[in-house]
């Protein structure tokens, strides 16, 4: 049985980078927990703290590891490092 990854992605409404990041994860057959911070200043502040000061969205964590944003996620994929993160035991 395949291991279920814990993927957390903070997003905002109508964010094209958020949509691209979610599309890549979905293409790889991954489910994720999405936290929309569009109208939630407290949740956005919590995201910023957790992300070491990063305020942009999306902010993505895979199994507790902060990946960064959309460009970071795609860079990991291009470098061949995303799939191993998603299949790690």
Backbone as XML, in Angstrom:
<?xml version="1.0"?>
<chain id="A" units="angstrom">
  <residue number="1" name="UNK">
    <atom name="N" x="0.842" y="-1.189" z="0.000"/>
    <atom name="CA" x="0.000" y="0.000" z="0.000"/>
    <atom name="C" x="0.885" y="1.250" z="0.000"/>
  </residue>
  <residue number="2" name="UNK">
    <atom name="N" x="0.520" y="2.196" z="-0.841"/>
    <atom name="CA" x="1.325" y="3.416" z="-0.968"/>
    <atom name="C" x="1.211" y="4.267" z="0.287"/>
  </residue>
  <residue number="3" name="UNK">
    <atom name="N" x="2.305" y="4.885" z="0.627"/>
    <atom name="CA" x="2.350" y="5.774" z="1.785"/>
    <atom name="C" x="1.607" y="7.066" z="1.440"/>
  </residue>
  <residue number="4" name="UNK">
    <atom name="N" x="0.861" y="7.579" z="2.376"/>
    <atom name="CA" x="0.167" y="8.840" z="2.180"/>
    <atom name="C" x="1.067" y="9.966" z="2.671"/>
  </residue>
  <residue number="5" name="UNK">
    <atom name="N" x="1.340" y="10.889" z="1.793"/>
    <atom name="CA" x="2.158" y="12.038" z="2.162"/>
    <atom name="C" x="1.296" y="13.074" z="2.850"/>
  </residue>
  <residue number="6" name="UNK">
    <atom name="N" x="1.908" y="13.800" z="3.767"/>
    <atom name="CA" x="1.230" y="14.938" z="4.379"/>
    <atom name="C" x="1.722" y="16.182" z="3.664"/>
  </residue>
  <residue number="7" name="UNK">
    <atom name="N" x="0.869" y="16.723" z="2.819"/>
    <atom name="CA" x="1.224" y="17.907" z="2.044"/>
    <atom name="C" x="0.298" y="19.037" z="2.474"/>
  </residue>
  <residue number="8" name="UNK">
    <atom name="N" x="0.905" y="20.153" z="2.846"/>
    <atom name="CA" x="0.168" y="21.337" z="3.274"/>
    <atom name="C" x="0.518" y="22.467" z="2.320"/>
  </residue>
  <residue number="9" name="UNK">
    <atom name="N" x="-0.506" y="23.123" z="1.794"/>
    <atom name="CA" x="-0.276" y="24.234" z="0.875"/>
    <atom name="C" x="-1.175" y="25.408" z="1.271"/>
  </residue>
  <residue number="10" name="UNK">
    <atom name="N" x="-0.531" y="26.539" z="1.511"/>
    <atom name="CA" x="-1.247" y="27.775" z="1.807"/>
    <atom name="C" x="-1.472" y="28.510" z="0.497"/>
  </residue>
  <residue number="11" name="UNK">
    <atom name="N" x="-2.703" y="28.957" z="0.275"/>
    <atom name="CA" x="-3.073" y="29.588" z="-0.992"/>
    <atom name="C" x="-3.908" y="30.841" z="-0.759"/>
  </residue>
  <residue number="12" name="UNK">
    <atom name="N" x="-4.149" y="31.563" z="-1.856"/>
    <atom name="CA" x="-5.140" y="32.630" z="-1.855"/>
    <atom name="C" x="-6.020" y="32.460" z="-3.090"/>
  </residue>
  <residue number="13" name="UNK">
    <atom name="N" x="-7.182" y="33.069" z="-3.037"/>
    <atom name="CA" x="-8.151" y="33.014" z="-4.124"/>
    <atom name="C" x="-7.567" y="33.648" z="-5.389"/>
  </residue>
  <residue number="14" name="UNK">
    <atom name="N" x="-7.765" y="32.995" z="-6.498"/>
    <atom name="CA" x="-7.356" y="33.516" z="-7.819"/>
    <atom name="C" x="-5.838" y="33.664" z="-7.981"/>
  </residue>
  <residue number="15" name="UNK">
    <atom name="N" x="-5.066" y="32.872" z="-7.280"/>
    <atom name="CA" x="-3.607" y="32.941" z="-7.382"/>
    <atom name="C" x="-3.138" y="31.949" z="-8.450"/>
  </residue>
  <residue number="16" name="UNK">
    <atom name="N" x="-2.574" y="32.441" z="-9.557"/>
    <atom name="CA" x="-2.146" y="31.513" z="-10.615"/>
    <atom name="C" x="-1.008" y="30.592" z="-10.183"/>
  </residue>
  <residue number="17" name="UNK">
    <atom name="N" x="-0.137" y="31.069" z="-9.309"/>
    <atom name="CA" x="0.964" y="30.226" z="-8.837"/>
    <atom name="C" x="0.434" y="29.102" z="-7.947"/>
  </residue>
  <residue number="18" name="UNK">
    <atom name="N" x="-0.571" y="29.414" z="-7.154"/>
    <atom name="CA" x="-1.203" y="28.393" z="-6.316"/>
    <atom name="C" x="-1.836" y="27.321" z="-7.203"/>
  </residue>
  <residue number="19" name="UNK">
    <atom name="N" x="-2.523" y="27.760" z="-8.244"/>
    <atom name="CA" x="-3.169" y="26.816" z="-9.163"/>
    <atom name="C" x="-2.134" y="25.923" z="-9.840"/>
  </residue>
  <residue number="20" name="UNK">
    <atom name="N" x="-1.008" y="26.500" z="-10.250"/>
    <atom name="CA" x="0.053" y="25.707" z="-10.899"/>
    <atom name="C" x="0.646" y="24.686" z="-9.939"/>
  </residue>
  <residue number="21" name="UNK">
    <atom name="N" x="0.885" y="25.092" z="-8.703"/>
    <atom name="CA" x="1.461" y="24.182" z="-7.709"/>
    <atom name="C" x="0.493" y="23.034" z="-7.431"/>
  </residue>
  <residue number="22" name="UNK">
    <atom name="N" x="-0.791" y="23.360" z="-7.250"/>
    <atom name="CA" x="-1.777" y="22.318" z="-6.985"/>
    <atom name="C" x="-1.902" y="21.378" z="-8.179"/>
  </residue>
  <residue number="23" name="UNK">
    <atom name="N" x="-1.834" y="21.929" z="-9.390"/>
    <atom name="CA" x="-1.930" y="21.101" z="-10.604"/>
    <atom name="C" x="-0.780" y="20.099" z="-10.683"/>
  </residue>
  <residue number="24" name="UNK">
    <atom name="N" x="0.432" y="20.529" z="-10.328"/>
    <atom name="CA" x="1.576" y="19.614" z="-10.356"/>
    <atom name="C" x="1.394" y="18.498" z="-9.329"/>
  </residue>
  <residue number="25" name="UNK">
    <atom name="N" x="0.956" y="18.846" z="-8.136"/>
    <atom name="CA" x="0.736" y="17.836" z="-7.110"/>
    <atom name="C" x="-0.361" y="16.854" z="-7.531"/>
  </residue>
  <residue number="26" name="UNK">
    <atom name="N" x="-1.428" y="17.383" z="-8.119"/>
    <atom name="CA" x="-2.517" y="16.522" z="-8.586"/>
    <atom name="C" x="-2.046" y="15.618" z="-9.717"/>
  </residue>
  <residue number="27" name="UNK">
    <atom name="N" x="-1.227" y="16.149" z="-10.620"/>
    <atom name="CA" x="-0.675" y="15.356" z="-11.729"/>
    <atom name="C" x="0.131" y="14.174" z="-11.178"/>
  </residue>
  <residue number="28" name="UNK">
    <atom name="N" x="0.760" y="14.382" z="-10.039"/>
    <atom name="CA" x="1.562" y="13.330" z="-9.420"/>
    <atom name="C" x="0.730" y="12.440" z="-8.494"/>
  </residue>
  <residue number="29" name="UNK">
    <atom name="N" x="-0.601" y="12.639" z="-8.522"/>
    <atom name="CA" x="-1.497" y="11.790" z="-7.751"/>
    <atom name="C" x="-1.484" y="12.060" z="-6.260"/>
  </residue>
  <residue number="30" name="UNK">
    <atom name="N" x="-1.112" y="13.266" z="-5.883"/>
    <atom name="CA" x="-0.992" y="13.609" z="-4.461"/>
    <atom name="C" x="-2.217" y="14.378" z="-3.983"/>
  </residue>
  <residue number="31" name="UNK">
    <atom name="N" x="-2.684" y="14.010" z="-2.804"/>
    <atom name="CA" x="-3.717" y="14.814" z="-2.154"/>
    <atom name="C" x="-3.001" y="15.761" z="-1.196"/>
  </residue>
  <residue number="32" name="UNK">
    <atom name="N" x="-3.674" y="16.827" z="-0.841"/>
    <atom name="CA" x="-3.046" y="17.830" z="0.014"/>
    <atom name="C" x="-4.093" y="18.546" z="0.825"/>
  </residue>
  <residue number="33" name="UNK">
    <atom name="N" x="-3.642" y="19.158" z="1.900"/>
    <atom name="CA" x="-4.494" y="20.013" z="2.714"/>
    <atom name="C" x="-4.229" y="21.443" z="2.275"/>
  </residue>
  <residue number="34" name="UNK">
    <atom name="N" x="-5.283" y="22.122" z="1.879"/>
    <atom name="CA" x="-5.157" y="23.507" z="1.413"/>
    <atom name="C" x="-5.718" y="24.447" z="2.467"/>
  </residue>
  <residue number="35" name="UNK">
    <atom name="N" x="-4.934" y="25.480" z="2.787"/>
    <atom name="CA" x="-5.380" y="26.509" z="3.724"/>
    <atom name="C" x="-5.434" y="27.822" z="2.948"/>
  </residue>
  <residue number="36" name="UNK">
    <atom name="N" x="-6.648" y="28.327" z="2.735"/>
    <atom name="CA" x="-6.846" y="29.581" z="2.001"/>
    <atom name="C" x="-6.694" y="30.740" z="2.977"/>
  </residue>
  <residue number="37" name="UNK">
    <atom name="N" x="-5.691" y="31.578" z="2.756"/>
    <atom name="CA" x="-5.426" y="32.701" z="3.652"/>
    <atom name="C" x="-5.887" y="34.039" z="3.068"/>
  </residue>
  <residue number="38" name="UNK">
    <atom name="N" x="-6.733" y="33.992" z="2.025"/>
    <atom name="CA" x="-7.180" y="35.215" z="1.357"/>
    <atom name="C" x="-7.770" y="36.217" z="2.342"/>
  </residue>
  <residue number="39" name="UNK">
    <atom name="N" x="-8.685" y="35.761" z="3.175"/>
    <atom name="CA" x="-9.399" y="36.671" z="4.083"/>
    <atom name="C" x="-9.104" y="36.375" z="5.544"/>
  </residue>
  <residue number="40" name="UNK">
    <atom name="N" x="-8.004" y="35.709" z="5.810"/>
    <atom name="CA" x="-7.700" y="35.304" z="7.182"/>
    <atom name="C" x="-6.303" y="35.796" z="7.570"/>
  </residue>
  <residue number="41" name="UNK">
    <atom name="N" x="-6.257" y="37.009" z="8.100"/>
    <atom name="CA" x="-4.970" y="37.629" z="8.446"/>
    <atom name="C" x="-4.208" y="36.820" z="9.495"/>
  </residue>
  <residue number="42" name="UNK">
    <atom name="N" x="-4.921" y="36.251" z="10.448"/>
    <atom name="CA" x="-4.261" y="35.473" z="11.504"/>
    <atom name="C" x="-3.619" y="34.214" z="10.920"/>
  </residue>
  <residue number="43" name="UNK">
    <atom name="N" x="-4.333" y="33.534" z="10.029"/>
    <atom name="CA" x="-3.793" y="32.327" z="9.403"/>
    <atom name="C" x="-2.611" y="32.677" z="8.494"/>
  </residue>
  <residue number="44" name="UNK">
    <atom name="N" x="-2.703" y="33.813" z="7.810"/>
    <atom name="CA" x="-1.595" y="34.239" z="6.954"/>
    <atom name="C" x="-0.360" y="34.564" z="7.798"/>
  </residue>
  <residue number="45" name="UNK">
    <atom name="N" x="-0.567" y="35.192" z="8.928"/>
    <atom name="CA" x="0.546" y="35.498" z="9.825"/>
    <atom name="C" x="1.174" y="34.204" z="10.350"/>
  </residue>
  <residue number="46" name="UNK">
    <atom name="N" x="0.334" y="33.226" z="10.672"/>
    <atom name="CA" x="0.835" y="31.921" z="11.126"/>
    <atom name="C" x="1.668" y="31.268" z="10.019"/>
  </residue>
  <residue number="47" name="UNK">
    <atom name="N" x="1.193" y="31.362" z="8.773"/>
    <atom name="CA" x="1.935" y="30.826" z="7.631"/>
    <atom name="C" x="3.284" y="31.521" z="7.514"/>
  </residue>
  <residue number="48" name="UNK">
    <atom name="N" x="3.290" y="32.852" z="7.634"/>
    <atom name="CA" x="4.517" y="33.634" z="7.513"/>
    <atom name="C" x="5.531" y="33.225" z="8.573"/>
  </residue>
  <residue number="49" name="UNK">
    <atom name="N" x="5.056" y="33.058" z="9.801"/>
    <atom name="CA" x="5.938" y="32.623" z="10.887"/>
    <atom name="C" x="6.512" y="31.235" z="10.597"/>
  </residue>
  <residue number="50" name="UNK">
    <atom name="N" x="5.639" y="30.326" z="10.192"/>
    <atom name="CA" x="6.043" y="28.947" z="9.921"/>
    <atom name="C" x="7.031" y="28.893" z="8.745"/>
  </residue>
  <residue number="51" name="UNK">
    <atom name="N" x="6.862" y="29.812" z="7.780"/>
    <atom name="CA" x="7.692" y="29.817" z="6.571"/>
    <atom name="C" x="8.941" y="30.688" z="6.734"/>
  </residue>
  <residue number="52" name="UNK">
    <atom name="N" x="9.282" y="31.046" z="7.955"/>
    <atom name="CA" x="10.500" y="31.817" z="8.173"/>
    <atom name="C" x="10.465" y="33.211" z="7.570"/>
  </residue>
  <residue number="53" name="UNK">
    <atom name="N" x="9.274" y="33.818" z="7.567"/>
    <atom name="CA" x="9.144" y="35.186" z="7.074"/>
    <atom name="C" x="8.632" y="35.307" z="5.649"/>
  </residue>
  <residue number="54" name="UNK">
    <atom name="N" x="8.512" y="34.194" z="4.943"/>
    <atom name="CA" x="7.976" y="34.237" z="3.574"/>
    <atom name="C" x="6.498" y="34.594" z="3.631"/>
  </residue>
  <residue number="55" name="UNK">
    <atom name="N" x="6.101" y="35.618" z="2.848"/>
    <atom name="CA" x="4.716" y="36.085" z="2.877"/>
    <atom name="C" x="3.959" y="35.715" z="1.605"/>
  </residue>
  <residue number="56" name="UNK">
    <atom name="N" x="4.678" y="35.294" z="0.563"/>
    <atom name="CA" x="4.017" y="34.997" z="-0.702"/>
    <atom name="C" x="3.329" y="33.638" z="-0.647"/>
  </residue>
  <residue number="57" name="UNK">
    <atom name="N" x="2.352" y="33.474" z="-1.507"/>
    <atom name="CA" x="1.686" y="32.184" z="-1.653"/>
    <atom name="C" x="1.923" y="31.667" z="-3.069"/>
  </residue>
  <residue number="58" name="UNK">
    <atom name="N" x="1.926" y="30.371" z="-3.234"/>
    <atom name="CA" x="1.715" y="29.376" z="-2.199"/>
    <atom name="C" x="2.962" y="29.169" z="-1.343"/>
  </residue>
  <residue number="59" name="UNK">
    <atom name="N" x="2.752" y="28.631" z="-0.172"/>
    <atom name="CA" x="3.833" y="28.102" z="0.666"/>
    <atom name="C" x="3.483" y="26.633" z="0.873"/>
  </residue>
  <residue number="60" name="UNK">
    <atom name="N" x="4.463" y="25.764" z="0.626"/>
    <atom name="CA" x="4.197" y="24.327" z="0.564"/>
    <atom name="C" x="5.120" y="23.562" z="1.507"/>
  </residue>
  <residue number="61" name="UNK">
    <atom name="N" x="4.535" y="22.612" z="2.227"/>
    <atom name="CA" x="5.284" y="21.687" z="3.079"/>
    <atom name="C" x="4.954" y="20.269" z="2.634"/>
  </residue>
  <residue number="62" name="UNK">
    <atom name="N" x="5.972" y="19.426" z="2.529"/>
    <atom name="CA" x="5.782" y="18.007" z="2.219"/>
    <atom name="C" x="6.378" y="17.212" z="3.374"/>
  </residue>
  <residue number="63" name="UNK">
    <atom name="N" x="5.518" y="16.480" z="4.060"/>
    <atom name="CA" x="5.940" y="15.665" z="5.216"/>
    <atom name="C" x="6.757" y="16.482" z="6.214"/>
  </residue>
  <residue number="64" name="UNK">
    <atom name="N" x="6.301" y="17.720" z="6.456"/>
    <atom name="CA" x="6.940" y="18.570" z="7.444"/>
    <atom name="C" x="8.115" y="19.383" z="6.941"/>
  </residue>
  <residue number="65" name="UNK">
    <atom name="N" x="8.558" y="19.123" z="5.705"/>
    <atom name="CA" x="9.677" y="19.874" z="5.126"/>
    <atom name="C" x="9.148" y="21.034" z="4.296"/>
  </residue>
  <residue number="66" name="UNK">
    <atom name="N" x="9.611" y="22.247" z="4.605"/>
    <atom name="CA" x="9.181" y="23.424" z="3.857"/>
    <atom name="C" x="9.848" y="23.420" z="2.488"/>
  </residue>
  <residue number="67" name="UNK">
    <atom name="N" x="9.030" y="23.334" z="1.458"/>
    <atom name="CA" x="9.519" y="23.300" z="0.082"/>
    <atom name="C" x="9.684" y="24.715" z="-0.457"/>
  </residue>
  <residue number="68" name="UNK">
    <atom name="N" x="8.796" y="25.616" z="-0.053"/>
    <atom name="CA" x="8.816" y="26.983" z="-0.559"/>
    <atom name="C" x="7.561" y="27.233" z="-1.372"/>
  </residue>
  <residue number="69" name="UNK">
    <atom name="N" x="7.729" y="27.942" z="-2.485"/>
    <atom name="CA" x="6.595" y="28.311" z="-3.323"/>
    <atom name="C" x="6.496" y="27.485" z="-4.590"/>
  </residue>
  <residue number="70" name="UNK">
    <atom name="N" x="5.702" y="27.986" z="-5.525"/>
    <atom name="CA" x="5.453" y="27.290" z="-6.782"/>
    <atom name="C" x="6.745" y="27.068" z="-7.574"/>
  </residue>
  <residue number="71" name="UNK">
    <atom name="N" x="7.536" y="28.126" z="-7.736"/>
    <atom name="CA" x="8.785" y="27.996" z="-8.501"/>
    <atom name="C" x="9.714" y="26.977" z="-7.853"/>
  </residue>
  <residue number="72" name="UNK">
    <atom name="N" x="9.742" y="26.961" z="-6.524"/>
    <atom name="CA" x="10.581" y="26.002" z="-5.803"/>
    <atom name="C" x="10.103" y="24.572" z="-6.045"/>
  </residue>
  <residue number="73" name="UNK">
    <atom name="N" x="8.780" y="24.381" z="-6.046"/>
    <atom name="CA" x="8.206" y="23.057" z="-6.273"/>
    <atom name="C" x="8.572" y="22.556" z="-7.673"/>
  </residue>
  <residue number="74" name="UNK">
    <atom name="N" x="8.414" y="23.423" z="-8.677"/>
    <atom name="CA" x="8.751" y="23.032" z="-10.047"/>
    <atom name="C" x="10.255" y="22.807" z="-10.211"/>
  </residue>
  <residue number="75" name="UNK">
    <atom name="N" x="11.068" y="23.592" z="-9.521"/>
    <atom name="CA" x="12.523" y="23.405" z="-9.583"/>
    <atom name="C" x="12.908" y="22.047" z="-9.007"/>
  </residue>
  <residue number="76" name="UNK">
    <atom name="N" x="12.277" y="21.655" z="-7.893"/>
    <atom name="CA" x="12.523" y="20.334" z="-7.320"/>
    <atom name="C" x="12.155" y="19.244" z="-8.315"/>
  </residue>
  <residue number="77" name="UNK">
    <atom name="N" x="11.032" y="19.443" z="-9.005"/>
    <atom name="CA" x="10.587" y="18.454" z="-9.976"/>
    <atom name="C" x="11.574" y="18.349" z="-11.136"/>
  </residue>
  <residue number="78" name="UNK">
    <atom name="N" x="12.003" y="19.498" z="-11.662"/>
    <atom name="CA" x="12.971" y="19.504" z="-12.775"/>
    <atom name="C" x="14.285" y="18.850" z="-12.377"/>
  </residue>
  <residue number="79" name="UNK">
    <atom name="N" x="14.679" y="19.027" z="-11.115"/>
    <atom name="CA" x="15.935" y="18.471" z="-10.632"/>
    <atom name="C" x="15.816" y="16.990" z="-10.256"/>
  </residue>
  <residue number="80" name="UNK">
    <atom name="N" x="14.610" y="16.440" z="-10.382"/>
    <atom name="CA" x="14.408" y="15.044" z="-10.052"/>
    <atom name="C" x="14.345" y="14.778" z="-8.554"/>
  </residue>
  <residue number="81" name="UNK">
    <atom name="N" x="14.124" y="15.828" z="-7.772"/>
    <atom name="CA" x="14.115" y="15.678" z="-6.311"/>
    <atom name="C" x="12.716" y="15.613" z="-5.709"/>
  </residue>
  <residue number="82" name="UNK">
    <atom name="N" x="11.689" y="15.958" z="-6.495"/>
    <atom name="CA" x="10.326" y="15.964" z="-5.942"/>
    <atom name="C" x="9.798" y="14.546" z="-5.763"/>
  </residue>
  <residue number="83" name="UNK">
    <atom name="N" x="9.931" y="13.708" z="-6.784"/>
    <atom name="CA" x="9.404" y="12.345" z="-6.689"/>
    <atom name="C" x="9.978" y="11.583" z="-5.502"/>
  </residue>
  <residue number="84" name="UNK">
    <atom name="N" x="11.280" y="11.661" z="-5.247"/>
    <atom name="CA" x="11.790" y="10.969" z="-4.055"/>
    <atom name="C" x="11.182" y="11.486" z="-2.748"/>
  </residue>
  <residue number="85" name="UNK">
    <atom name="N" x="10.887" y="12.796" z="-2.693"/>
    <atom name="CA" x="10.229" y="13.344" z="-1.501"/>
    <atom name="C" x="8.833" y="12.753" z="-1.332"/>
  </residue>
  <residue number="86" name="UNK">
    <atom name="N" x="8.183" y="12.507" z="-2.463"/>
    <atom name="CA" x="6.809" y="12.012" z="-2.425"/>
    <atom name="C" x="6.732" y="10.502" z="-2.212"/>
  </residue>
  <residue number="87" name="UNK">
    <atom name="N" x="7.855" y="9.818" z="-2.394"/>
    <atom name="CA" x="7.849" y="8.362" z="-2.233"/>
    <atom name="C" x="8.672" y="7.917" z="-1.030"/>
  </residue>
  <residue number="88" name="UNK">
    <atom name="N" x="9.227" y="8.863" z="-0.297"/>
    <atom name="CA" x="10.039" y="8.517" z="0.876"/>
    <atom name="C" x="9.174" y="7.808" z="1.914"/>
  </residue>
  <residue number="89" name="UNK">
    <atom name="N" x="9.762" y="6.828" z="2.556"/>
    <atom name="CA" x="9.004" y="6.061" z="3.568"/>
    <atom name="C" x="8.937" y="6.815" z="4.866"/>
  </residue>
</chain>
